[in-house]
Amino acid sequence: MPGYWDDCNDYRDEDEQNDRNMMFAGDSALRAESSTNPRNLPCPTCGEPHRLTPNDQALGYQCDSCADREEFGG
Ligand SMILES: [Zn+2]
């Protein structure tokens, strides 16, 4: 096994994923954030803070990352 870990792509991959998540937010099943519906609640599945709005939680949603994981059979 050659030293693939040496090419330090870890951080960049994470940034790209974050960017992608933000771009896909418009496509998401999650409710849009607004002043009366702030995205201030943690995801019930992964526990990440500020993932869901009160509407999302009332509908039993989880965050996009968890929804994706489920969708891909994880
Ligand atoms: Zn989650």
N, CA, C, O and the ligand as a Tripos MOL2 file, in Angstrom:
@<TRIPOS>MOLECULE
protein
  297   295    75     0     0
PROTEIN
NO_CHARGES

@<TRIPOS>ATOM
      1 N           0.8310   -1.2170    0.0000 N.3       1 MET1
      2 CA          0.0000    0.0000    0.0000 C.3       1 MET1
      3 C           0.8590    1.2590    0.0000 C.2       1 MET1
      4 O           1.5130    1.5500    1.0010 O.2       1 MET1
      5 N           0.8720    1.9950   -1.0740 N.am      2 PRO2
      6 CA          1.5990    3.2720   -1.0660 C.3       2 PRO2
      7 C           0.9090    4.2800   -0.1460 C.2       2 PRO2
      8 O          -0.2370    4.0800    0.2580 O.2       2 PRO2
      9 N           1.6130    5.3600    0.1800 N.am      3 GLY3
     10 CA          1.0930    6.2780    1.1900 C.3       3 GLY3
     11 C           0.0530    7.2520    0.6600 C.2       3 GLY3
     12 O           0.3350    8.4390    0.4980 O.2       3 GLY3
     13 N          -1.1180    6.7680    0.3970 N.am      4 TYR4
     14 CA         -2.1620    7.6490   -0.1210 C.3       4 TYR4
     15 C          -2.5700    8.7320    0.8680 C.2       4 TYR4
     16 O          -2.9940    9.8210    0.4790 O.2       4 TYR4
     17 N          -2.4350    8.4160    2.1560 N.am      5 TRP5
     18 CA         -2.8540    9.3980    3.1670 C.3       5 TRP5
     19 C          -2.0010   10.6530    3.1230 C.2       5 TRP5
     20 O          -2.3670   11.6850    3.6860 O.2       5 TRP5
     21 N          -0.8290   10.5560    2.4320 N.am      6 ASP6
     22 CA          0.0430   11.7120    2.3980 C.3       6 ASP6
     23 C          -0.5100   12.8560    1.5660 C.2       6 ASP6
     24 O          -0.0400   13.9850    1.7090 O.2       6 ASP6
     25 N          -1.4810   12.6140    0.7090 N.am      7 ASP7
     26 CA         -1.8700   13.7300   -0.1430 C.3       7 ASP7
     27 C          -2.9460   14.6340    0.4600 C.2       7 ASP7
     28 O          -3.5420   15.4490   -0.2440 O.2       7 ASP7
     29 N          -3.1860   14.4900    1.7360 N.am      8 CYS8
     30 CA         -3.8640   15.5400    2.5160 C.3       8 CYS8
     31 C          -5.1520   16.0720    1.8990 C.2       8 CYS8
     32 O          -5.3710   17.2830    1.8890 O.2       8 CYS8
     33 N          -5.9830   15.2160    1.4010 N.am      9 ASN9
     34 CA         -7.2390   15.7010    0.8360 C.3       9 ASN9
     35 C          -8.3570   15.8010    1.8700 C.2       9 ASN9
     36 O          -9.4560   16.2630    1.5640 O.2       9 ASN9
     37 N          -8.0760   15.3750    3.0660 N.am     10 ASP10
     38 CA         -9.1460   15.2670    4.0540 C.3      10 ASP10
     39 C          -9.9110   16.5640    4.2570 C.2      10 ASP10
     40 O         -11.1390   16.5920    4.1770 O.2      10 ASP10
     41 N          -9.1750   17.6400    4.5210 N.am     11 TYR11
     42 CA         -9.8550   18.8940    4.8180 C.3      11 TYR11
     43 C         -10.6570   19.3740    3.6180 C.2      11 TYR11
     44 O         -11.7950   19.8260    3.7430 O.2      11 TYR11
     45 N         -10.0330   19.2600    2.4600 N.am     12 ARG12
     46 CA        -10.7010   19.7680    1.2690 C.3      12 ARG12
     47 C         -12.0120   18.9990    1.0330 C.2      12 ARG12
     48 O         -13.0430   19.5960    0.7230 O.2      12 ARG12
     49 N         -11.9590   17.6930    1.1810 N.am     13 ASP13
     50 CA        -13.1780   16.9040    0.9950 C.3      13 ASP13
     51 C         -14.2830   17.3600    1.9300 C.2      13 ASP13
     52 O         -15.4490   17.4460    1.5440 O.2      13 ASP13
     53 N         -13.9010   17.6490    3.1620 N.am     14 GLU14
     54 CA        -14.9060   18.0610    4.1220 C.3      14 GLU14
     55 C         -15.5230   19.3930    3.7170 C.2      14 GLU14
     56 O         -16.7340   19.5860    3.8250 O.2      14 GLU14
     57 N         -14.6760   20.3140    3.2460 N.am     15 ASP15
     58 CA        -15.2010   21.6000    2.7930 C.3      15 ASP15
     59 C         -16.1580   21.4140    1.6340 C.2      15 ASP15
     60 O         -17.2280   22.0210    1.5890 O.2      15 ASP15
     61 N         -15.7630   20.5770    0.7070 N.am     16 GLU16
     62 CA        -16.6240   20.3690   -0.4470 C.3      16 GLU16
     63 C         -17.9680   19.7860   -0.0320 C.2      16 GLU16
     64 O         -19.0110   20.1510   -0.5740 O.2      16 GLU16
     65 N         -17.9300   18.8940    0.9160 N.am     17 GLN17
     66 CA        -19.1830   18.3200    1.3870 C.3      17 GLN17
     67 C         -20.0560   19.3830    2.0260 C.2      17 GLN17
     68 O         -21.2660   19.4150    1.8010 O.2      17 GLN17
     69 N         -19.4500   20.2520    2.8220 N.am     18 ASN18
     70 CA        -20.2370   21.3090    3.4430 C.3      18 ASN18
     71 C         -20.8450   22.2140    2.3880 C.2      18 ASN18
     72 O         -22.0150   22.5870    2.4790 O.2      18 ASN18
     73 N         -20.0470   22.5690    1.3810 N.am     19 ASP19
     74 CA        -20.5720   23.4210    0.3220 C.3      19 ASP19
     75 C         -21.7480   22.7430   -0.3590 C.2      19 ASP19
     76 O         -22.7790   23.3630   -0.6190 O.2      19 ASP19
     77 N         -21.5770   21.4750   -0.6380 N.am     20 ARG20
     78 CA        -22.6210   20.7550   -1.3310 C.3      20 ARG20
     79 C         -23.9000   20.7150   -0.4930 C.2      20 ARG20
     80 O         -25.0010   20.9010   -1.0100 O.2      20 ARG20
     81 N         -23.7350   20.4720    0.8030 N.am     21 ASN21
     82 CA        -24.9060   20.4580    1.6660 C.3      21 ASN21
     83 C         -25.6360   21.7880    1.6250 C.2      21 ASN21
     84 O         -26.8660   21.8250    1.6370 O.2      21 ASN21
     85 N         -24.8830   22.8780    1.5770 N.am     22 MET22
     86 CA        -25.5190   24.1770    1.5540 C.3      22 MET22
     87 C         -26.2400   24.4040    0.2300 C.2      22 MET22
     88 O         -27.3340   24.9670    0.1960 O.2      22 MET22
     89 N         -25.6220   23.9670   -0.8440 N.am     23 MET23
     90 CA        -26.2550   24.1630   -2.1380 C.3      23 MET23
     91 C         -27.5260   23.3200   -2.2510 C.2      23 MET23
     92 O         -28.5060   23.7350   -2.8700 O.2      23 MET23
     93 N         -27.4950   22.1530   -1.6570 N.am     24 PHE24
     94 CA        -28.6340   21.2510   -1.7740 C.3      24 PHE24
     95 C         -29.7380   21.5980   -0.7950 C.2      24 PHE24
     96 O         -30.8190   21.0100   -0.8500 O.2      24 PHE24
     97 N         -29.4870   22.5360    0.0940 N.am     25 ALA25
     98 CA        -30.4920   22.8530    1.1100 C.3      25 ALA25
     99 C         -31.8050   23.2710    0.4610 C.2      25 ALA25
    100 O         -32.8760   23.0000    1.0050 O.2      25 ALA25
    101 N         -31.7360   23.9350   -0.7030 N.am     26 GLY26
    102 CA        -32.9540   24.3500   -1.3740 C.3      26 GLY26
    103 C         -33.7740   23.1750   -1.8800 C.2      26 GLY26
    104 O         -34.9890   23.2790   -2.0500 O.2      26 GLY26
    105 N         -33.1070   22.0710   -2.1150 N.am     27 ASP27
    106 CA        -33.7570   20.8760   -2.6300 C.3      27 ASP27
    107 C         -34.2590   19.9470   -1.5370 C.2      27 ASP27
    108 O         -34.9490   18.9620   -1.7990 O.2      27 ASP27
    109 N         -33.9030   20.2800   -0.3330 N.am     28 SER28
    110 CA        -34.0940   19.3470    0.7570 C.3      28 SER28
    111 C         -35.5610   19.1980    1.1250 C.2      28 SER28
    112 O         -36.3870   20.0530    0.8080 O.2      28 SER28
    113 N         -35.8660   18.1040    1.7930 N.am     29 ALA29
    114 CA        -37.2130   17.9030    2.3160 C.3      29 ALA29
    115 C         -37.4500   18.7890    3.5300 C.2      29 ALA29
    116 O         -38.5920   19.0230    3.9270 O.2      29 ALA29
    117 N         -36.3800   19.2730    4.1080 N.am     30 LEU30
    118 CA        -36.5230   20.0650    5.3230 C.3      30 LEU30
    119 C         -37.2390   21.3770    5.0350 C.2      30 LEU30
    120 O         -37.1570   21.9240    3.9350 O.2      30 LEU30
    121 N         -37.9380   21.8630    6.0420 N.am     31 ARG31
    122 CA        -38.6580   23.1280    5.9120 C.3      31 ARG31
    123 C         -37.6640   24.2730    5.7900 C.2      31 ARG31
    124 O         -36.5620   24.2140    6.3350 O.2      31 ARG31
    125 N         -38.0600   25.3050    5.0780 N.am     32 ALA32
    126 CA        -37.2010   26.4740    4.9690 C.3      32 ALA32
    127 C         -37.1210   27.1890    6.3100 C.2      32 ALA32
    128 O         -38.0820   27.2710    7.0760 O.2      32 ALA32
    129 N         -35.9500   27.6870    6.5420 N.am     33 GLU33
    130 CA        -35.7400   28.4410    7.7700 C.3      33 GLU33
    131 C         -36.3440   29.8320    7.6290 C.2      33 GLU33
    132 O         -36.2780   30.4360    6.5580 O.2      33 GLU33
    133 N         -36.9290   30.3360    8.7010 N.am     34 SER34
    134 CA        -37.4550   31.6980    8.6870 C.3      34 SER34
    135 C         -37.3650   32.2620   10.0950 C.2      34 SER34
    136 O         -36.9420   31.5690   11.0210 O.2      34 SER34
    137 N         -37.7590   33.5100   10.2590 N.am     35 SER35
    138 CA        -37.6300   34.1110   11.5770 C.3      35 SER35
    139 C         -38.5680   33.4530   12.5880 C.2      35 SER35
    140 O         -38.2810   33.4360   13.7850 O.2      35 SER35
    141 N         -39.6890   32.9120   12.1050 N.am     36 THR36
    142 CA        -40.5910   32.2230   13.0320 C.3      36 THR36
    143 C         -40.2920   30.7370   13.1110 C.2      36 THR36
    144 O         -40.8600   30.0180   13.9340 O.2      36 THR36
    145 N         -39.3870   30.2810   12.2390 N.am     37 ASN37
    146 CA        -39.0710   28.8550   12.1860 C.3      37 ASN37
    147 C         -37.5560   28.6930   12.0630 C.2      37 ASN37
    148 O         -37.0600   28.1940   11.0530 O.2      37 ASN37
    149 N         -36.8340   29.1110   13.0830 N.am     38 PRO38
    150 CA        -35.3710   29.0920   12.9840 C.3      38 PRO38
    151 C         -34.8120   27.6820   13.0430 C.2      38 PRO38
    152 O         -35.3540   26.8050   13.7150 O.2      38 PRO38
    153 N         -33.7180   27.4870   12.3260 N.am     39 ARG39
    154 CA        -33.0640   26.1810   12.3330 C.3      39 ARG39
    155 C         -32.1670   26.1120   13.5620 C.2      39 ARG39
    156 O         -30.9650   26.3670   13.4850 O.2      39 ARG39
    157 N         -32.7600   25.7690   14.6760 N.am     40 ASN40
    158 CA        -32.0220   25.8460   15.9320 C.3      40 ASN40
    159 C         -32.0920   24.5680   16.7380 C.2      40 ASN40
    160 O         -31.7140   24.5560   17.9100 O.2      40 ASN40
    161 N         -32.5660   23.4960   16.1360 N.am     41 LEU41
    162 CA        -32.7170   22.2470   16.8800 C.3      41 LEU41
    163 C         -31.7410   21.1910   16.3810 C.2      41 LEU41
    164 O         -31.3980   21.1620   15.1990 O.2      41 LEU41
    165 N         -31.2980   20.3300   17.2800 N.am     42 PRO42
    166 CA        -30.3640   19.2690   16.8710 C.3      42 PRO42
    167 C         -31.0750   18.1650   16.1060 C.2      42 PRO42
    168 O         -32.2720   17.9390   16.2860 O.2      42 PRO42
    169 N         -30.3310   17.4860   15.2570 N.am     43 CYS43
    170 CA        -30.8510   16.3250   14.5610 C.3      43 CYS43
    171 C         -31.0430   15.1870   15.5650 C.2      43 CYS43
    172 O         -30.1430   14.9130   16.3590 O.2      43 CYS43
    173 N         -32.1920   14.5250   15.5430 N.am     44 PRO44
    174 CA        -32.4380   13.4460   16.5130 C.3      44 PRO44
    175 C         -31.5700   12.2240   16.2440 C.2      44 PRO44
    176 O         -31.3730   11.3980   17.1350 O.2      44 PRO44
    177 N         -31.0500   12.1000   15.0260 N.am     45 THR45
    178 CA        -30.2970   10.8970   14.6660 C.3      45 THR45
    179 C         -28.8130   11.0570   14.9610 C.2      45 THR45
    180 O         -28.2190   10.2140   15.6330 O.2      45 THR45
    181 N         -28.2040   12.1460   14.4570 N.am     46 CYS46
    182 CA        -26.7640   12.3050   14.6390 C.3      46 CYS46
    183 C         -26.4320   13.2820   15.7590 C.2      46 CYS46
    184 O         -25.2860   13.3420   16.2050 O.2      46 CYS46
    185 N         -27.4240   14.0530   16.2220 N.am     47 GLY47
    186 CA        -27.1890   14.9520   17.3290 C.3      47 GLY47
    187 C         -26.4960   16.2500   16.9530 C.2      47 GLY47
    188 O         -26.1710   17.0490   17.8310 O.2      47 GLY47
    189 N         -26.2650   16.4780   15.6650 N.am     48 GLU48
    190 CA        -25.6380   17.7250   15.2260 C.3      48 GLU48
    191 C         -26.5590   18.8970   15.5550 C.2      48 GLU48
    192 O         -27.7470   18.8590   15.2380 O.2      48 GLU48
    193 N         -26.0170   19.9380   16.1900 N.am     49 PRO49
    194 CA        -26.8560   21.0840   16.5320 C.3      49 PRO49
    195 C         -27.2410   21.9070   15.3050 C.2      49 PRO49
    196 O         -26.5610   21.8620   14.2800 O.2      49 PRO49
    197 N         -28.3200   22.6480   15.4170 N.am     50 HIS50
    198 CA        -28.7720   23.6050   14.3960 C.3      50 HIS50
    199 C         -29.0370   22.9210   13.0480 C.2      50 HIS50
    200 O         -28.6910   23.4560   11.9940 O.2      50 HIS50
    201 N         -29.6420   21.7610   13.0930 N.am     51 ARG51
    202 CA        -29.9420   21.0250   11.8710 C.3      51 ARG51
    203 C         -31.4000   21.1570   11.4690 C.2      51 ARG51
    204 O         -31.7140   21.1780   10.2790 O.2      51 ARG51
    205 N         -32.2860   21.2440   12.4330 N.am     52 LEU52
    206 CA        -33.7120   21.1990   12.1380 C.3      52 LEU52
    207 C         -34.4220   22.4360   12.6580 C.2      52 LEU52
    208 O         -34.0040   23.0500   13.6400 O.2      52 LEU52
    209 N         -35.5020   22.7850   11.9800 N.am     53 THR53
    210 CA        -36.4110   23.8140   12.4690 C.3      53 THR53
    211 C         -37.4950   23.1350   13.3040 C.2      53 THR53
    212 O         -37.6600   21.9180   13.2340 O.2      53 THR53
    213 N         -38.2370   23.9190   14.0970 N.am     54 PRO54
    214 CA        -39.3660   23.3250   14.8470 C.3      54 PRO54
    215 C         -40.3380   22.5890   13.9330 C.2      54 PRO54
    216 O         -40.8760   21.5500   14.3180 O.2      54 PRO54
    217 N         -40.5690   23.1050   12.7380 N.am     55 ASN55
    218 CA        -41.4500   22.4030   11.8030 C.3      55 ASN55
    219 C         -40.8730   21.0520   11.4180 C.2      55 ASN55
    220 O         -41.5910   20.0540   11.3600 O.2      55 ASN55
    221 N         -39.5720   21.0250   11.1550 N.am     56 ASP56
    222 CA        -38.9320   19.7570   10.8010 C.3      56 ASP56
    223 C         -39.1300   18.7470   11.9180 C.2      56 ASP56
    224 O         -39.4750   17.5880   11.6830 O.2      56 ASP56
    225 N         -38.9040   19.2130   13.1350 N.am     57 GLN57
    226 CA        -38.9800   18.3040   14.2700 C.3      57 GLN57
    227 C         -40.4200   17.7920   14.4380 C.2      57 GLN57
    228 O         -40.6420   16.6150   14.7230 O.2      57 GLN57
    229 N         -41.3900   18.6960   14.2580 N.am     58 ALA58
    230 CA        -42.7930   18.3010   14.3860 C.3      58 ALA58
    231 C         -43.1460   17.2340   13.3540 C.2      58 ALA58
    232 O         -44.0030   16.3850   13.6000 O.2      58 ALA58
    233 N         -42.4810   17.2780   12.1940 N.am     59 LEU59
    234 CA        -42.7540   16.3190   11.1340 C.3      59 LEU59
    235 C         -41.8940   15.0690   11.2450 C.2      59 LEU59
    236 O         -42.0080   14.1500   10.4340 O.2      59 LEU59
    237 N         -41.0360   15.0450   12.2500 N.am     60 GLY60
    238 CA        -40.2270   13.8600   12.4780 C.3      60 GLY60
    239 C         -39.0480   13.7380   11.5270 C.2      60 GLY60
    240 O         -38.5370   12.6400   11.3060 O.2      60 GLY60
    241 N         -38.6100   14.8690   10.9580 N.am     61 TYR61
    242 CA        -37.4780   14.8280   10.0370 C.3      61 TYR61
    243 C         -36.1620   14.6640   10.7720 C.2      61 TYR61
    244 O         -36.0480   14.9390   11.9670 O.2      61 TYR61
    245 N         -35.1610   14.2030   10.0110 N.am     62 GLN62
    246 CA        -33.7850   14.2480   10.4650 C.3      62 GLN62
    247 C         -33.0120   15.1110    9.4770 C.2      62 GLN62
    248 O         -33.5610   15.5550    8.4690 O.2      62 GLN62
    249 N         -31.7260   15.3490    9.7710 N.am     63 CYS63
    250 CA        -30.9700   16.2630    8.9260 C.3      63 CYS63
    251 C         -30.6790   15.6360    7.5570 C.2      63 CYS63
    252 O         -30.8520   14.4310    7.3700 O.2      63 CYS63
    253 N         -30.2420   16.4500    6.6200 N.am     64 ASP64
    254 CA        -29.9830   15.9750    5.2640 C.3      64 ASP64
    255 C         -28.9480   14.8590    5.2360 C.2      64 ASP64
    256 O         -29.0860   13.8910    4.4880 O.2      64 ASP64
    257 N         -27.9120   14.9990    6.0550 N.am     65 SER65
    258 CA        -26.8620   13.9730    6.0610 C.3      65 SER65
    259 C         -27.4400   12.6210    6.4530 C.2      65 SER65
    260 O         -27.1380   11.6040    5.8290 O.2      65 SER65
    261 N         -28.2670   12.6160    7.4830 N.am     66 CYS66
    262 CA        -28.8560   11.3570    7.9270 C.3      66 CYS66
    263 C         -29.8660   10.8520    6.9050 C.2      66 CYS66
    264 O         -29.9480    9.6480    6.6610 O.2      66 CYS66
    265 N         -30.6260   11.7470    6.3100 N.am     67 ALA67
    266 CA        -31.5900   11.3460    5.2900 C.3      67 ALA67
    267 C         -30.8580   10.7260    4.1090 C.2      67 ALA67
    268 O         -31.3030    9.7190    3.5570 O.2      67 ALA67
    269 N         -29.7340   11.3250    3.7200 N.am     68 ASP68
    270 CA        -28.9450   10.7770    2.6280 C.3      68 ASP68
    271 C         -28.4320    9.3950    2.9810 C.2      68 ASP68
    272 O         -28.5090    8.4610    2.1820 O.2      68 ASP68
    273 N         -27.9090    9.2810    4.1840 N.am     69 ARG69
    274 CA        -27.3540    7.9930    4.6070 C.3      69 ARG69
    275 C         -28.4400    6.9170    4.5220 C.2      69 ARG69
    276 O         -28.1770    5.8030    4.0670 O.2      69 ARG69
    277 N         -29.6380    7.2420    4.9500 N.am     70 GLU70
    278 CA        -30.7260    6.2960    4.9160 C.3      70 GLU70
    279 C         -31.1000    5.9430    3.4700 C.2      70 GLU70
    280 O         -31.3540    4.7880    3.1290 O.2      70 GLU70
    281 N         -31.1200    6.9890    2.6420 N.am     71 GLU71
    282 CA        -31.5000    6.8170    1.2460 C.3      71 GLU71
    283 C         -30.5450    5.8560    0.5340 C.2      71 GLU71
    284 O         -30.9580    5.0590   -0.3080 O.2      71 GLU71
    285 N         -29.2750    5.9470    0.8830 N.am     72 PHE72
    286 CA        -28.2810    5.1050    0.2210 C.3      72 PHE72
    287 C         -28.0810    3.7880    0.9480 C.2      72 PHE72
    288 O         -27.0920    3.0890    0.7280 O.2      72 PHE72
    289 N         -29.0180    3.4590    1.8100 N.am     73 GLY73
    290 CA        -29.0180    2.1510    2.4210 C.3      73 GLY73
    291 C         -28.0260    1.9730    3.5530 C.2      73 GLY73
    292 O         -27.6210    0.8540    3.8660 O.2      73 GLY73
    293 N         -27.6330    3.0930    4.1740 N.am     74 GLY74
    294 CA        -26.6320    3.0160    5.2360 C.3      74 GLY74
    295 C         -27.1670    2.5560    6.5060 C.2      74 GLY74
    296 O         -26.4270    2.4460    7.4840 O.2      74 GLY74
    297 ZN        -28.4460   14.0090   11.3760 Zn       75 ZN75
@<TRIPOS>BOND
     1     1     2 1
     2     2     3 1
     3     3     4 2
     4     3     5 am
     5     5     6 1
     6     6     7 1
     7     7     8 2
     8     7     9 am
     9     9    10 1
    10    10    11 1
    11    11    12 2
    12    11    13 am
    13    13    14 1
    14    14    15 1
    15    15    16 2
    16    15    17 am
    17    17    18 1
    18    18    19 1
    19    19    20 2
    20    19    21 am
    21    21    22 1
    22    22    23 1
    23    23    24 2
    24    23    25 am
    25    25    26 1
    26    26    27 1
    27    27    28 2
    28    27    29 am
    29    29    30 1
    30    30    31 1
    31    31    32 2
    32    31    33 am
    33    33    34 1
    34    34    35 1
    35    35    36 2
    36    35    37 am
    37    37    38 1
    38    38    39 1
    39    39    40 2
    40    39    41 am
    41    41    42 1
    42    42    43 1
    43    43    44 2
    44    43    45 am
    45    45    46 1
    46    46    47 1
    47    47    48 2
    48    47    49 am
    49    49    50 1
    50    50    51 1
    51    51    52 2
    52    51    53 am
    53    53    54 1
    54    54    55 1
    55    55    56 2
    56    55    57 am
    57    57    58 1
    58    58    59 1
    59    59    60 2
    60    59    61 am
    61    61    62 1
    62    62    63 1
    63    63    64 2
    64    63    65 am
    65    65    66 1
    66    66    67 1
    67    67    68 2
    68    67    69 am
    69    69    70 1
    70    70    71 1
    71    71    72 2
    72    71    73 am
    73    73    74 1
    74    74    75 1
    75    75    76 2
    76    75    77 am
    77    77    78 1
    78    78    79 1
    79    79    80 2
    80    79    81 am
    81    81    82 1
    82    82    83 1
    83    83    84 2
    84    83    85 am
    85    85    86 1
    86    86    87 1
    87    87    88 2
    88    87    89 am
    89    89    90 1
    90    90    91 1
    91    91    92 2
    92    91    93 am
    93    93    94 1
    94    94    95 1
    95    95    96 2
    96    95    97 am
    97    97    98 1
    98    98    99 1
    99    99   100 2
   100    99   101 am
   101   101   102 1
   102   102   103 1
   103   103   104 2
   104   103   105 am
   105   105   106 1
   106   106   107 1
   107   107   108 2
   108   107   109 am
   109   109   110 1
   110   110   111 1
   111   111   112 2
   112   111   113 am
   113   113   114 1
   114   114   115 1
   115   115   116 2
   116   115   117 am
   117   117   118 1
   118   118   119 1
   119   119   120 2
   120   119   121 am
   121   121   122 1
   122   122   123 1
   123   123   124 2
   124   123   125 am
   125   125   126 1
   126   126   127 1
   127   127   128 2
   128   127   129 am
   129   129   130 1
   130   130   131 1
   131   131   132 2
   132   131   133 am
   133   133   134 1
   134   134   135 1
   135   135   136 2
   136   135   137 am
   137   137   138 1
   138   138   139 1
   139   139   140 2
   140   139   141 am
   141   141   142 1
   142   142   143 1
   143   143   144 2
   144   143   145 am
   145   145   146 1
   146   146   147 1
   147   147   148 2
   148   147   149 am
   149   149   150 1
   150   150   151 1
   151   151   152 2
   152   151   153 am
   153   153   154 1
   154   154   155 1
   155   155   156 2
   156   155   157 am
   157   157   158 1
   158   158   159 1
   159   159   160 2
   160   159   161 am
   161   161   162 1
   162   162   163 1
   163   163   164 2
   164   163   165 am
   165   165   166 1
   166   166   167 1
   167   167   168 2
   168   167   169 am
   169   169   170 1
   170   170   171 1
   171   171   172 2
   172   171   173 am
   173   173   174 1
   174   174   175 1
   175   175   176 2
   176   175   177 am
   177   177   178 1
   178   178   179 1
   179   179   180 2
   180   179   181 am
   181   181   182 1
   182   182   183 1
   183   183   184 2
   184   183   185 am
   185   185   186 1
   186   186   187 1
   187   187   188 2
   188   187   189 am
   189   189   190 1
   190   190   191 1
   191   191   192 2
   192   191   193 am
   193   193   194 1
   194   194   195 1
   195   195   196 2
   196   195   197 am
   197   197   198 1
   198   198   199 1
   199   199   200 2
   200   199   201 am
   201   201   202 1
   202   202   203 1
   203   203   204 2
   204   203   205 am
   205   205   206 1
   206   206   207 1
   207   207   208 2
   208   207   209 am
   209   209   210 1
   210   210   211 1
   211   211   212 2
   212   211   213 am
   213   213   214 1
   214   214   215 1
   215   215   216 2
   216   215   217 am
   217   217   218 1
   218   218   219 1
   219   219   220 2
   220   219   221 am
   221   221   222 1
   222   222   223 1
   223   223   224 2
   224   223   225 am
   225   225   226 1
   226   226   227 1
   227   227   228 2
   228   227   229 am
   229   229   230 1
   230   230   231 1
   231   231   232 2
   232   231   233 am
   233   233   234 1
   234   234   235 1
   235   235   236 2
   236   235   237 am
   237   237   238 1
   238   238   239 1
   239   239   240 2
   240   239   241 am
   241   241   242 1
   242   242   243 1
   243   243   244 2
   244   243   245 am
   245   245   246 1
   246   246   247 1
   247   247   248 2
   248   247   249 am
   249   249   250 1
   250   250   251 1
   251   251   252 2
   252   251   253 am
   253   253   254 1
   254   254   255 1
   255   255   256 2
   256   255   257 am
   257   257   258 1
   258   258   259 1
   259   259   260 2
   260   259   261 am
   261   261   262 1
   262   262   263 1
   263   263   264 2
   264   263   265 am
   265   265   266 1
   266   266   267 1
   267   267   268 2
   268   267   269 am
   269   269   270 1
   270   270   271 1
   271   271   272 2
   272   271   273 am
   273   273   274 1
   274   274   275 1
   275   275   276 2
   276   275   277 am
   277   277   278 1
   278   278   279 1
   279   279   280 2
   280   279   281 am
   281   281   282 1
   282   282   283 1
   283   283   284 2
   284   283   285 am
   285   285   286 1
   286   286   287 1
   287   287   288 2
   288   287   289 am
   289   289   290 1
   290   290   291 1
   291   291   292 2
   292   291   293 am
   293   293   294 1
   294   294   295 1
   295   295   296 2
@<TRIPOS>SUBSTRUCTURE
     1 MET1         2 RESIDUE 1 A MET
     2 PRO2         6 RESIDUE 1 A PRO
     3 GLY3        10 RESIDUE 1 A GLY
     4 TYR4        14 RESIDUE 1 A TYR
     5 TRP5        18 RESIDUE 1 A TRP
     6 ASP6        22 RESIDUE 1 A ASP
     7 ASP7        26 RESIDUE 1 A ASP
     8 CYS8        30 RESIDUE 1 A CYS
     9 ASN9        34 RESIDUE 1 A ASN
    10 ASP10       38 RESIDUE 1 A ASP
    11 TYR11       42 RESIDUE 1 A TYR
    12 ARG12       46 RESIDUE 1 A ARG
    13 ASP13       50 RESIDUE 1 A ASP
    14 GLU14       54 RESIDUE 1 A GLU
    15 ASP15       58 RESIDUE 1 A ASP
    16 GLU16       62 RESIDUE 1 A GLU
    17 GLN17       66 RESIDUE 1 A GLN
    18 ASN18       70 RESIDUE 1 A ASN
    19 ASP19       74 RESIDUE 1 A ASP
    20 ARG20       78 RESIDUE 1 A ARG
    21 ASN21       82 RESIDUE 1 A ASN
    22 MET22       86 RESIDUE 1 A MET
    23 MET23       90 RESIDUE 1 A MET
    24 PHE24       94 RESIDUE 1 A PHE
    25 ALA25       98 RESIDUE 1 A ALA
    26 GLY26      102 RESIDUE 1 A GLY
    27 ASP27      106 RESIDUE 1 A ASP
    28 SER28      110 RESIDUE 1 A SER
    29 ALA29      114 RESIDUE 1 A ALA
    30 LEU30      118 RESIDUE 1 A LEU
    31 ARG31      122 RESIDUE 1 A ARG
    32 ALA32      126 RESIDUE 1 A ALA
    33 GLU33      130 RESIDUE 1 A GLU
    34 SER34      134 RESIDUE 1 A SER
    35 SER35      138 RESIDUE 1 A SER
    36 THR36      142 RESIDUE 1 A THR
    37 ASN37      146 RESIDUE 1 A ASN
    38 PRO38      150 RESIDUE 1 A PRO
    39 ARG39      154 RESIDUE 1 A ARG
    40 ASN40      158 RESIDUE 1 A ASN
    41 LEU41      162 RESIDUE 1 A LEU
    42 PRO42      166 RESIDUE 1 A PRO
    43 CYS43      170 RESIDUE 1 A CYS
    44 PRO44      174 RESIDUE 1 A PRO
    45 THR45      178 RESIDUE 1 A THR
    46 CYS46      182 RESIDUE 1 A CYS
    47 GLY47      186 RESIDUE 1 A GLY
    48 GLU48      190 RESIDUE 1 A GLU
    49 PRO49      194 RESIDUE 1 A PRO
    50 HIS50      198 RESIDUE 1 A HIS
    51 ARG51      202 RESIDUE 1 A ARG
    52 LEU52      206 RESIDUE 1 A LEU
    53 THR53      210 RESIDUE 1 A THR
    54 PRO54      214 RESIDUE 1 A PRO
    55 ASN55      218 RESIDUE 1 A ASN
    56 ASP56      222 RESIDUE 1 A ASP
    57 GLN57      226 RESIDUE 1 A GLN
    58 ALA58      230 RESIDUE 1 A ALA
    59 LEU59      234 RESIDUE 1 A LEU
    60 GLY60      238 RESIDUE 1 A GLY
    61 TYR61      242 RESIDUE 1 A TYR
    62 GLN62      246 RESIDUE 1 A GLN
    63 CYS63      250 RESIDUE 1 A CYS
    64 ASP64      254 RESIDUE 1 A ASP
    65 SER65      258 RESIDUE 1 A SER
    66 CYS66      262 RESIDUE 1 A CYS
    67 ALA67      266 RESIDUE 1 A ALA
    68 ASP68      270 RESIDUE 1 A ASP
    69 ARG69      274 RESIDUE 1 A ARG
    70 GLU70      278 RESIDUE 1 A GLU
    71 GLU71      282 RESIDUE 1 A GLU
    72 PHE72      286 RESIDUE 1 A PHE
    73 GLY73      290 RESIDUE 1 A GLY
    74 GLY74      294 RESIDUE 1 A GLY
    75 ZN75       297 GROUP 0 **** ****
